[in-house]
Amino acid sequence: MSRLLLSAAGLLLLSSVSFAAPAKPVVKPVALVCPVTGEKIASVKDAVGSSVYKGKKYYFCCSSCKPAFDAAPAKYVKTAAAH
């Protein structure tokens, strides 16, 4: 009888664990800087556009920065790395 109670208690414990919410990953804030002007951007939502260059995504502070970056991305990547 005690073996049956231990088995039932173990199953109950395991079933309650499976319904627990998964832990949320800790996300560190990222500093966003326009690679053309060096201006800080408050968030991705505040960025005016974005471009991908060599697998990395760059965000822009205004509508004129994206075309300038797209024309010569290697020139502006150095600016972004400095910030």
Secondary structure, DSSP 8 states (H G I E B T S, - for coil): -HHHHHHHHHHHHHHHHHTS-----------EE-TTT--EES-GGG-SEEEEETTEEEEESSTTHHHHHHH-HHHHHHHHHH-
